[in-house]
Amino acid sequence: MKSANEDLEHRALAEEKMGGHQLLEMLKNALAEDQKLIDKDDIKLIDDAVKDLEMALQGDDRHQIHEKIERLNDVTQNFAQARMDHSIQKALGGKTLKDMEL
């Protein structure tokens, strides 16, 4: 039974690490495209959270990795909102909702 529990813990750790690496890759791509949409304070928060997650990913504490993923998700909320707003503005071509017929 101990082996089964160890296997489950190992799998959970692997999944958490994979999620962390995927988040970092997606964020790297998003920042390369749209970093201009956020201010220096948000960039600093994001950079710090990225470094914390990268450090956690080097270890084997899945709870710490999960915590760092959640932290990075929290500090990127403003960036995600700015990207969404920018995409909507771009799609509308500078028009407001009042300008468009519903």
N, C-alpha and C positions, 0 to 999 in steps of 0.2 A: 504494500500500500504506500509506503514511503516513496518508492520509485514513481508511482503514478502522480503523487502530489508534486514531486520534483519536476516531473515532465510538464505538469500543468503550469507550474511557476515559470519554468523555462520558456514555455510557449507564450505565456502572458508577457514576459519580459521581451521576447522577440517581437511580438505584436506592438508593444509600446514603443520599442526602438524604431520599428518600421514607420509607425505613425509620426514619430518625431522627425525622422529623416525626410519623410514626404512633406511635412509641414515646412521644414527649412527650405526644401527645394522650391516649393510653390511660392513661399515668401520671397526667396531670392529672385525668382522670375518676375514677381509682381513689383518688387522694388526696382528692378532694372527698367521696367516699363513706366512706372508711375511714381517714383520717389518724389518727384516735384510737387505732388499733391499734398504732402505733409510737411509740417514745420520741423525745425531742428530739435525741439524738445521731444516730439514723438519719435523722431529718428533715433535719438539717444536712448529712449526707453526700449525701443525695438532692438537696437544693437545690444543693449545689456541683457535683454531677455533671450536673444539668440545665443549669446555667449554662455549664459547659464544653461540653456538647453544642450548646447554642444558639449559642455563639461559633463552634464548628467548622462548624456548618451555614451560617454566613455566608460561609465560605471555599470553596475548590475543591480541598481536599486530602482525597480520599476515604479515604485510609488513616487520617488523623487523625479523620475522622468515624466510621469504623468503630471505632477505638480508644475514642472517647468513648461510642459506643453500648454497647460491651462493658463499659466501666466503669459506666455507668448500670445495665445489667443486673445486674452484680455487686452494686452497693450497694443494689439493690431486692430482693435475695433474701429478706432477713428480712421485708420488707413483704409480699411475695408469699406467704410461708409463713404469716404472721399472718392474711392474708386467707383463705387456704385453711382454716386451723384454725377461724377464725370462721364461715365458711360451713358447715363440717361440724357445728360445735356448734349452729348455728342450725337446720340440717336435722334434727338429732337431737332438737331440742326440749329440750335439757338432759339427755337420757338418756345413759347411758354404753353402750358396746358390751355390757357384761355385762347391762344391763337389757333389751336387745333379743334376741329369739329369732332364731337363725340358721336 
